[in-house]
Amino acid sequence: MFQWRRGRETRRRRIGIGAALAAVGVLLTGVAPTAAITNGEPDGDGHPYVGLMVAQTAAGAPLWRCSGTMISPTVYLTAGHCTYGADRAEIWFEDDVQSQSAALGYPYGGATSVSGTAYTHPDYDDARFWLYDVGVVVLDEPVDMDTYGKLPKLDSLDKLKPRASTTFTAVGYGLQKAFPDAAAWKDQADKIRMVSTPRLIQINTGYTGPDSLLLSNNASTGGTCFGDSGGPNFVGNSNVVGAVTSFGGQICAGFGGVYRVDRADDLAWLATFGVTP
């Protein structure tokens, strides 16, 4: 059904940048870093509660990189395929991790990163990642912020209509576009929090099903790319996370697939971590 994911490379199947790209993320031990918002602009102080996550083994070895949102002092919301197969995670909230990498110790941890335990929706299946594609990291210690992201109310996205005025705010870290080879990709590995404003193009269709949305991904509206998986797609200009970045139909263009978190099963699972709309 869906052609590729935006979060990480699965451990069962490694692929080159010039391949068909059935998965969007990348192992940190591989040749290419993950990427982020296309045709966007630096977020600056716009969404300080959106962080860059490095998944880890139980022993702390880095695996892959994703984005996500603090929705409470201890709960970081991301995609299920970002937490699946991980035990732990390290998270940074700087708007420019690249320029501060030496001080931060990225991707191995540092004074300004926070650590937590990764959890994946119990019904998530990596072979059908577009279903139940939600995960969280529960931090070891709370992070105090002025504002956090919010969960949407039950089925609240159903009222949205595909039109130019129905926009989301997509936020994530990394590259601005896909590159033809590993060297070019690596050279452009800026870990900067970026933002774009894609519009809604499909909801509740045969292609999206009841649990996903298709958002635009072009030079006019911007969109998402490799490594944005798990990053928030805020409803309009709000801090309500309507969906998390999940998959795509082309390589960082065409459309972006996002997984809705306003459905009953997802909200019920997230409530077990003490977060509700």
N, C-alpha and C positions, 0 to 999 in steps of 0.2 A: 504493500500500500504506500508507505512513505519511503523516500529514497535515502535520506540521510539524517543523522542526528547532529545537533549543534554543541554537544557537551564534551565528549571524550571519545577516545578510540577504545573499542572493546579489547580485552586481553586475548580474546579468541581469534581476532582478525585484525592484523595491522595492515595499513594501506598507505600508499604514497600520496603526495599532494596532487599529482597529476592523475590519480586513479578516479574511479567513480565516486568515491567518498560516501560510503554508507554510514559513517559515523563522524560526528563533528568534533569530538574532543581529541586529546592526544595524551599519550603517556609522557610524563616529564622526562623519562629516560629515553624517549624516542628522539628523532631528528628534528621535529618541528614543534614549536610552541603553539598553544591554542590562540584563537583570535576573538574579535569582538564586533561592536557596532559598525555597520557600513554607512557611509555618507552621513555621519553624525557630526557631533562637535563635543569638545571636552565638557564633562559634566561639572567640573569645578566643585563648588560646595552644594550643588543641587540636591544630591541624594547621598549624603554621607553614611546612611545606613545600608547601602549596597556594597557588599564586600567581595573580594577575590578569594576563592577557596582553593586550597590544594588538598585533595584527598590523600589519605595515608593508610599504610598498613598498621596493624596493631603495634608494631615495633617503631613506627614513625617514619618509615621510608615513603617518599613522595610517589604518587601514582599519576594523577591527572589534575587538570585545572578547570574550574567552573566559576560561575558567578552566583550570587544569591542575595537575599534580603533579610536583615534582622526584623522580626515581627514581634519581638519582646526582648527584654534584657538578656535572655538566655537561649532563644530559639531563632535559628537562621534557616530560612526557607529556600530550597533549591529544587532541582529536578531529581526524580528517582534514579535516573541513569547516572547522576553525578555521585550519589551516595552508595549505589549498589556495588558490592564488592569491596567497599572501603570500611575500615573500622573506625578511623579517626579522621580529623580534618584540621587544618591550620587556616586561619582567615585573617585577611588584612582589609582595612577600610580607607587607606590613603587614596587620593584621587590620581596620584602618579606613583605607582609602586616601582616603575622602571627606574626613575631617577634616584630612588631611595633604596634600591635593592641591596646595596652593600650594607647599609645601616640596618635594614630590616632582616637580613639573613634569608631573604626569599630565594628558593622556595622551601627552605629547611626550618624556618622558624626564626623569631627574633623578638626584640623587646616590645615591639608594637603590634605583634600578632596575638591572636587568641586561639585557644584550642578547644576541641569538643569531640563528642561521640556522634558518629553518623548513624542515621536510621532511615530505612526505606519503607514506603508503603507496603504492608504485608501481602498485598495482591499483585505487586509489581512483578512482571516477567520480562527479563531482558530480551527475550525473543520477540516480544510484542510490546516494545518500550513505549509506544504511544498511548497505552492504557496504564492508568495509575502512576503516571510519571511524576511523582512528587516525593521529595525526601526532606529531611531536616538534619541539622547539626545542633545538638544540645551542648551549649558551652559549659566548660568546667566552672567558670566564674562569670557572673553577670557583667554586661557592658552597658554602662549608663550613657544614654544619648538623649538629646532633646526631643527627638521624634523617631518613631519606628514605622515601618511599613504596616499596613493593615490588611486583614483578610476581607474578601468580599462577602456580602450576605448571600444566603442560599439562593442559587439559580438567578442571581441578579444580572448576569450577563445576557440572559435570554431576551431582555428588552432592547438590546443593541441592534441596530440595523446597519448593513454594509453600505456605507456612503463616505464621501470625502470628509465629512465633518465628524465621523466616528473614529477618533484617533486613540492611540495608546502611547505611552512613553516607555520606550525600551531602554534599559540601562545595562551596561556590561563592560568588561575589560578586554583589551587586546588590540588586534589588527583592525584595519579599516576595510580590507578587501582580501579576496583570495589571490594567491600568487602562483605562478606557473611552476616553480621549483622550490625545493627545500631551502636553498641558500637565500633566495629572495624573501621567503616567508620568515626565516630566522632573523634576517637583517631588519625586518620591520616589526620586531617583537616588542612594541611599546605596550607596557602594561598600564594603560591609562583608562580611567573610568570615563566612558563615553555615553552619549545619549542621542536618541533619534525619536521620531514621532511617526511610526507607521500607522496606516489606516486599516480598518477592518474590511476584508474582502470576502470572507465566508464565515458563516456561523450556522450550526445545526443543518448541515447539508449531508449528502451521502458520503462525501469525501472526508469531512471533518468528524462525522459522528456527533454525539452529544457532548463529547469531552474535550474537543480541541477547537481552535480558531485558526484561520489563515489571515495573516497580516501582510501588508505590502512590503516589498524590499526593493527599492529602486533609488535612483539619484535624487528624486524629488522628496520622498518621505524618509529615506533611510530605512534601515532594517537591522538584521542580526547576521552574524557569521560565526565561524569556528570559535568555540570556547565560551560563547554567550550562554550556553546551556545553564538552566536553573536561574538565570537572571530574570528580574521582574519585568513584566509588561503592565505598567500602571494604567488604570482606567483614566483616560483623558490626562488632565494635569494633577490628578489627585495622588495620594500615597497609598491607594488601594491596589494591591497586587491582584489583578484580575486573572493573570495566567503567568506561567513560567516558560521560558524559551525551551523548546523541545526538539523540533525537527525542521527539515527544509526540503524543498522540491528541486532546487537547483543549487549550484555552488555559490552561496552568498548573494543570491539574486532571485528575482521572480516573486517568491513569497517566503514568509517564515511561518512555521507551524508552532503554536504555543499551546501548552496544556492548561486547561481551566482548573482553577482551584475553588470554584463556587459550587461544586456538586456535593451532595450529601455525604457520600462515602469519604471524600477527601477532608471535608470540614470535620466530620466525626473523628477521623484519625488524628487530625491536627489538634483537636480538642483534648486528646489524651496527653498532649504536651503542655496543656494549660493555656492555649491560644484559641480565641474565638473571634468572630467578626465584631 
